[in-house]
Amino acid sequence: MNVTHHTANAGAAGVAGNVLVGGVIGLAVDASTGASQDLVPNPVVVDLDC
């Protein structure tokens, strides 16, 4: 299973909020922690065989 990431819809709203309120520090924290990212696919469903 290959899991990747992309910018989440809520993450884009958070970036816009940081521009208005948090400024550069908020953008740096979100970028460094991955707070604006979402994993794809979510959830991951894998069937394991014996």
MOKA-V143030 format. One record per residue. RES is the residue in one letter. PHI is phi as a letter, one per 40 degrees, with the letter a starting at -180 (* if undefined). D_CENTER is the distance of its C-alpha to the mean C-alpha in whole Angstrom. Layout:
RES_PHI_D_CENTER + RES_PHI_D_CENTER
This chain:
M_*_19 + N_b_17 + V_b_13 + T_b_10 + H_b_7 + H_a_6 + T_c_5 + A_c_5 + N_c_9 + A_c_8 + G_c_6 + A_c_9 + A_c_11 + G_c_10 + V_c_11 + A_c_14 + G_c_15 + N_c_15 + V_c_17 + L_c_19 + V_b_19 + G_c_18 + G_g_19 + V_c_18 + I_c_17 + G_c_15 + L_c_13 + A_c_14 + V_c_13 + D_c_9 + A_c_9 + S_c_11 + T_c_9 + G_g_5 + A_c_5 + S_c_4 + Q_b_1 + D_b_4 + L_c_7 + V_b_10 + P_c_12 + N_b_12 + P_c_14 + V_c_16 + V_b_20 + V_b_22 + D_c_26 + L_b_28 + D_b_32 + C_c_34
